[in-house]
Amino acid sequence: MKVKTITKERILLEGTSALIKRLGYANAARFISLLGGKGDMVLEIREKRESESIGEVVKRIRSKSGS
């Protein structure tokens, strides 16, 4: 079986989207803070989200809704 490799950025995007969908923003941030590690993961996630253009957000929403 061949495993598809995705970028770090894509993993962050997909993972945070899944966490937010399941837990909501506040609890997703709490979960991430429990993981510990170096740096500020919440800040990194926020920066990734804020760097998206409106068109990218609309495209992502439409792809998930089937529109």
C-alpha positions as CSV (number, residue, x, y, z in Angstrom):
1,M,0.0,0.0,0.0
2,K,1.4,3.4,-1.0
3,V,1.0,6.2,1.5
4,K,0.4,9.7,0.2
5,T,2.7,12.3,1.7
6,I,1.3,15.7,2.5
7,T,3.0,18.9,3.5
8,K,3.4,20.1,7.1
9,E,1.1,23.0,6.3
10,R,-1.6,20.7,4.9
11,I,-1.4,18.5,8.0
12,L,-1.8,21.5,10.2
13,L,-4.8,22.8,8.2
14,E,-6.6,19.4,8.1
15,G,-5.8,18.6,11.7
16,T,-6.9,21.9,13.1
17,S,-10.0,21.9,10.9
18,A,-10.9,18.4,12.3
19,L,-10.3,19.5,15.9
20,I,-12.3,22.7,15.5
21,K,-15.2,20.8,13.8
22,R,-15.3,18.3,16.6
23,L,-14.4,20.4,19.7
24,G,-15.0,24.0,18.7
25,Y,-12.4,26.7,18.7
26,A,-11.9,27.1,22.4
27,N,-11.6,23.4,23.2
28,A,-9.4,22.8,20.2
29,A,-7.0,25.4,21.5
30,R,-7.2,23.9,25.0
31,F,-6.4,20.4,23.5
32,I,-3.4,21.8,21.5
33,S,-2.1,23.5,24.6
34,L,-2.1,20.2,26.5
35,L,0.2,18.7,23.9
36,G,3.0,20.9,25.1
37,G,6.2,21.0,23.1
38,K,8.2,24.0,21.9
39,G,6.8,27.2,20.4
40,D,3.3,28.5,20.3
41,M,1.2,26.1,18.3
42,V,-2.0,28.1,18.8
43,L,-0.2,31.2,17.3
44,E,1.1,29.1,14.4
45,I,-2.4,27.8,13.7
46,R,-3.9,31.3,13.9
47,E,-1.3,32.6,11.5
48,K,-2.1,29.8,9.0
49,R,-5.8,30.6,9.2
50,E,-5.3,34.3,8.9
51,S,-3.0,34.0,5.9
52,E,-5.8,32.4,3.8
53,S,-7.5,34.7,1.3
54,I,-11.3,35.1,1.2
55,G,-11.3,33.1,-2.0
56,E,-9.3,30.2,-0.4
57,V,-11.8,30.1,2.5
58,V,-14.8,30.1,0.2
59,K,-13.2,27.3,-1.9
60,R,-12.4,25.2,1.2
61,I,-16.0,25.7,2.5
62,R,-17.5,24.8,-0.9
63,S,-15.3,21.7,-1.2
64,K,-16.5,20.4,2.2
65,S,-20.2,21.2,1.6
66,G,-20.3,19.7,-1.9
67,S,-21.4,22.9,-3.6
